[in-house]
Amino acid sequence: MVIATGGLLIAASGPGELTPVTITSGQVWLLGIGTTLGIAVQALVLLPLLSRAGVPLRPRWGLRDTGLREAGSLGLWVIGYVAISQVGVVVATRVANAAGREGGLGSYGFANASLLFQMPYGIIGVALLTALVPRMSRAASRHDVPGVVSDLSLGTRLSALGLLPVTALLTVLGPALGVVAFARGNTSVADAEAIGTALALGAFGLLPMAVTLLQLRVFYAMKDARTPTLIQLGMVAVRVPLLLLVPAVVGPEHVVAGLMLATSITYLAGWVLGDLALRRRLGALRTRATLLQVARVAAASLAAALLGLLVLIVTDDLFGSSTAGSLGRVAVGTVVIGAAALAGLVVARVPELRGPLAAVRARIGRG
């Protein structure tokens, strides 16, 4: 629905450049209604699936036993969390805009790099949270601390399994991805490549971001919205000085890359703060055993990244600097890094891979 809306907007634009000055009210309405319908359709397609899964969809009248009072008290802390996080967003945007006025990418480059950075988490991390949060909530309601810790450890390991190979891909292929995604319209190939370079520089923060958000969900499962807000306050206290330091250390053309680096360092700080807070609340977290498993996935992903980088260096003459050449790099690099990462995970005997591999073998056997 949203892609169709974009196509209609292009078709309705006609000749000439589309800018905030030339865009018509009808085109604005088209964007607003089309994107909202996309969200509505995303919800509506679930309704028949809910009834098929045995979830009753009957209206409940009245406010008794709805939990609104408890949700309201938790919501105040959540509002504080959002307000605090926006401080970092505003500072990053202002720094990027200042660099843009001096010839750098500006806030649009930072926004595009951030969107590409968040996309793997939106696909993999959100799916894991959707599956794990109800389990953690049930364990927390039973005061089952070992169960909560087990789910936290499982979520961290699965996040590493899903996101570290993607981190390897983004680190090696970031510049080429930037060209493929953005080198059109008013964005030159050089600017698009700079956006991809910023993405590659901050890609290491993908797993820390996922783990930090998972840790916050543990507190929410325990009906504690205060601690996540305090953790966010600590993260912003780390992020803002780093953001302000970026333009003092690098030139305007590298500011967006510096902002991505500072943001990823902030997620690392959030991981540490969350771990300390959870230790204080739950006791032992199996941190050492979990990190050992994460290290095995990281080693396999690093080896895959190095192999992919080597292949791209050897085949560099086959690809030019055009969008088509960058698309070729992305295709070759994805195949090489993906296959190497999978092979490395199998060799490393990562436990979380045994179930999926057994399912694949069973399906092949039946075939």
C-alpha positions in Angstrom: 0.0 0.0 0.0 2.8 2.4 0.9 4.8 1.5 -2.2 1.7 2.1 -4.3 1.2 5.5 -2.7 4.8 6.4 -3.6 4.2 5.3 -7.2 1.0 7.4 -7.4 2.8 10.4 -6.0 5.5 10.1 -8.7 2.8 9.7 -11.4 0.9 12.7 -10.0 4.0 15.0 -9.8 4.3 15.7 -13.5 7.2 17.6 -15.0 9.4 19.8 -12.9 11.1 19.3 -9.5 9.1 18.3 -6.5 10.0 20.4 -3.5 8.4 21.5 -0.3 7.4 24.7 -2.2 6.0 23.1 -5.3 4.2 20.1 -3.7 0.4 20.6 -3.8 -2.1 20.0 -1.0 -3.5 17.1 -3.0 -0.1 15.4 -3.0 0.3 16.0 0.7 -3.2 14.4 1.3 -2.2 11.5 -1.0 0.9 10.8 1.1 -0.9 11.1 4.4 -3.9 9.0 3.5 -1.9 6.4 1.6 0.7 5.8 4.3 -2.1 5.7 7.0 -4.0 3.2 4.9 -0.8 1.1 4.8 -0.7 0.9 8.6 -4.5 0.2 8.8 -4.2 -2.7 6.3 -1.3 -4.1 8.4 -3.7 -4.3 11.3 -6.8 -5.4 9.4 -5.1 -8.5 7.8 -4.5 -9.9 11.3 -8.2 -10.0 12.2 -9.1 -13.2 10.4 -5.9 -14.8 11.7 -6.8 -13.9 15.3 -10.1 -15.6 15.0 -8.5 -18.6 13.4 -6.0 -18.8 16.3 -8.9 -18.9 18.8 -8.6 -15.3 20.1 -12.1 -13.9 20.7 -12.8 -10.5 19.3 -15.7 -9.3 21.5 -16.1 -5.8 22.8 -15.9 -5.3 26.6 -18.0 -2.5 28.0 -17.0 -0.6 31.2 -13.7 0.2 32.7 -13.5 -2.3 35.6 -10.6 -4.7 35.7 -9.1 -3.2 32.5 -5.8 -2.3 34.1 -6.0 1.3 32.9 -4.9 2.7 36.3 -1.8 0.5 36.3 -1.1 1.2 32.7 -1.5 5.0 33.4 1.2 5.0 36.1 3.5 3.0 33.9 2.7 5.3 31.0 4.0 8.4 32.8 7.5 6.9 33.0 7.2 5.8 29.3 6.4 9.4 28.3 9.5 10.5 30.3 11.5 7.8 28.4 10.4 9.2 25.0 11.1 12.8 26.1 14.6 12.0 27.3 15.4 10.1 24.1 14.3 13.0 22.0 17.0 15.2 23.5 19.6 13.0 21.8 17.6 13.1 18.5 17.4 16.9 18.6 21.1 17.3 19.3 22.1 14.9 16.5 19.8 16.6 14.1 21.2 20.1 14.9 24.8 18.8 14.6 24.0 17.2 11.3 22.2 20.3 10.0 25.2 22.5 11.0 27.5 20.2 9.0 25.1 20.3 6.1 25.4 24.1 5.9 29.1 23.7 5.7 29.0 21.2 2.8 28.4 17.9 4.7 25.5 15.5 4.2 23.2 17.1 6.7 20.3 15.6 8.6 18.9 13.8 5.6 22.1 11.8 5.3 22.0 10.9 9.0 18.3 10.0 8.8 18.8 7.7 5.8 21.8 6.0 7.4 19.8 5.5 10.6 16.9 4.0 8.7 19.1 1.5 7.0 20.8 0.7 10.3 17.4 0.1 12.1 15.9 -2.0 9.3 17.6 -5.4 10.2 16.4 -4.9 13.8 12.9 -4.1 12.6 12.8 -7.4 10.8 14.8 -9.7 13.2 14.9 -8.0 16.6 11.2 -7.1 16.7 10.2 -10.6 15.8 12.3 -12.0 18.6 10.8 -9.5 21.1 7.3 -10.4 20.0 7.9 -14.0 20.8 9.9 -13.6 24.0 8.1 -10.7 25.8 5.0 -12.7 26.6 7.1 -15.6 27.9 9.1 -13.2 30.1 5.9 -11.5 31.3 4.4 -14.9 32.4 7.7 -15.8 34.1 7.8 -12.4 35.9 4.2 -12.7 37.0 5.1 -16.0 38.6 8.2 -14.4 40.2 10.2 -17.0 38.3 13.5 -15.3 38.2 15.4 -18.2 36.6 12.8 -18.2 33.8 13.2 -14.5 33.1 17.0 -14.9 33.1 16.7 -17.9 30.7 14.6 -15.9 28.3 16.9 -12.9 28.4 19.9 -15.2 27.7 18.0 -16.9 24.9 17.0 -13.5 23.4 20.5 -12.3 23.5 21.9 -15.4 21.8 19.2 -15.4 19.1 19.8 -11.7 18.5 23.5 -12.3 18.0 22.7 -15.2 15.6 20.4 -13.1 13.5 22.1 -9.7 13.6 25.9 -10.3 13.8 26.0 -11.8 10.2 24.0 -8.8 9.1 26.5 -6.5 10.9 29.3 -8.2 8.8 27.3 -7.5 5.6 26.6 -3.8 6.5 30.3 -3.2 7.5 31.7 -4.6 4.2 28.9 -3.6 1.8 27.8 -0.3 3.5 29.1 2.1 0.8 27.7 -0.1 -2.0 24.3 -0.4 -0.3 24.2 3.4 0.1 24.7 3.9 -3.6 22.1 1.2 -4.5 19.5 2.7 -2.1 20.1 6.5 -2.5 22.1 7.4 -5.6 19.3 9.0 -7.6 17.5 12.3 -7.8 19.3 15.0 -6.0 21.6 12.6 -4.2 24.9 12.1 -6.0 26.8 8.8 -6.1 29.5 10.4 -3.8 26.8 11.5 -1.2 25.1 8.1 -1.4 28.4 6.3 -0.8 29.1 8.6 2.1 25.8 7.6 3.6 26.7 4.0 3.2 30.1 4.6 4.8 28.4 6.1 7.8 26.2 3.0 8.0 29.2 0.7 7.8 31.0 2.7 10.6 28.0 2.4 13.0 27.0 -1.2 12.1 28.7 -2.7 15.1 25.9 -1.1 17.3 23.2 -3.3 15.8 23.5 -6.1 18.4 24.0 -3.7 21.3 20.8 -1.8 20.3 18.8 -5.1 20.1 20.1 -6.3 23.5 19.5 -3.0 25.2 15.9 -2.9 24.0 15.5 -6.6 25.1 16.8 -5.7 28.5 14.3 -2.8 28.8 11.5 -5.3 27.9 12.6 -7.4 30.9 11.9 -4.4 33.2 8.6 -3.8 31.5 7.7 -7.4 31.9 8.2 -6.9 35.7 6.0 -3.8 35.5 8.9 -1.5 36.1 8.9 1.4 33.7 11.1 3.6 36.0 14.4 1.8 35.5 14.2 1.9 31.6 13.7 5.6 31.8 16.7 6.0 34.1 18.8 3.8 31.7 17.7 6.0 28.8 18.8 9.0 30.9 22.2 7.5 31.3 22.5 6.7 27.6 21.6 10.3 26.6 24.2 11.5 29.1 26.7 9.5 27.2 25.4 10.3 23.7 25.0 14.1 23.9 28.7 14.8 24.7 29.8 12.4 22.0 27.5 14.1 19.5 28.8 17.5 20.4 32.4 16.3 20.1 32.0 15.0 16.6 32.2 18.3 14.7 35.2 19.3 16.8 37.1 16.2 15.8 36.2 15.6 12.1 35.3 17.8 9.1 31.7 18.5 7.9 31.9 15.7 5.3 32.5 13.1 8.0 30.1 14.4 10.6 27.3 12.0 9.8 29.7 9.0 10.0 30.8 10.4 13.4 27.2 10.7 14.6 26.5 7.0 13.6 29.6 6.0 15.5 28.5 8.0 18.6 25.1 6.4 18.4 26.4 2.9 18.4 28.8 3.6 21.3 25.7 4.8 23.1 24.0 1.5 22.6 27.1 -0.2 24.0 26.8 1.9 27.1 23.1 1.0 27.3 23.9 -2.7 27.2 26.3 -2.2 30.1 23.9 -0.1 32.1 21.1 -2.5 31.5 23.2 -5.5 32.5 24.2 -3.7 35.8 20.6 -2.8 36.6 19.4 -6.3 35.9 22.1 -7.8 38.0 21.0 -5.6 40.9 17.4 -6.7 40.4 17.7 -10.4 39.4 21.1 -11.5 40.6 23.2 -13.7 38.3 22.4 -13.3 34.6 24.5 -16.0 33.0 26.3 -13.1 31.3 29.6 -15.1 30.9 28.0 -18.1 29.3 25.8 -16.0 27.1 28.8 -13.8 25.9 30.8 -17.0 25.1 28.0 -18.1 22.7 27.8 -14.5 21.3 31.6 -14.6 20.8 31.4 -17.7 18.7 28.8 -16.1 16.4 31.0 -12.9 16.3 34.0 -14.9 15.3 32.2 -16.7 12.5 30.7 -13.3 11.3 34.1 -11.6 11.4 35.7 -14.4 9.3 32.8 -14.1 6.8 33.3 -10.3 6.7 37.1 -10.7 6.0 36.4 -13.3 3.3 33.8 -11.0 1.7 36.1 -8.0 1.8 38.9 -10.1 0.2 36.6 -11.2 -2.7 35.4 -7.7 -3.3 39.0 -6.4 -3.4 40.0 -9.2 -5.9 36.9 -8.5 -8.1 37.0 -4.7 -7.8 38.0 -4.2 -11.5 34.8 -6.0 -12.5 32.6 -3.3 -11.0 32.6 0.4 -11.6 31.5 3.2 -9.4 28.0 3.3 -10.9 24.8 2.2 -9.3 24.9 -1.0 -11.4 28.4 -1.7 -10.3 27.4 -1.2 -6.6 24.4 -3.6 -7.1 26.9 -6.2 -8.4 29.1 -5.7 -5.3 26.0 -6.1 -3.1 24.9 -9.3 -4.8 28.4 -10.9 -4.8 29.2 -9.8 -1.3 25.9 -11.0 0.1 26.3 -14.5 -1.4 29.9 -14.8 -0.2 29.4 -13.3 3.3 26.1 -15.1 3.8 27.5 -18.5 2.8 30.7 -18.0 4.8 28.8 -17.0 7.9 26.5 -20.0 7.7 29.5 -22.3 7.2 31.3 -20.7 10.1 28.3 -21.0 12.4 28.0 -24.7 11.5 31.7 -25.3 12.2 31.5 -23.4 15.5 28.6 -25.7 16.5 26.4 -22.8 17.6 23.6 -24.5 19.6 20.8 -22.2 18.4 21.5 -23.3 14.8 20.8 -27.0 15.5 17.0 -26.8 15.4 16.8 -24.9 12.1 19.4 -27.2 10.5 17.6 -30.3 11.7 14.3 -29.0 10.3 16.0 -28.3 6.9 17.5 -31.8 6.9 14.1 -33.3 7.7 12.4 -31.4 4.9 15.2 -32.4 2.4 14.8 -36.0 3.6 11.0 -35.9 3.0 11.6 -34.3 -0.4 
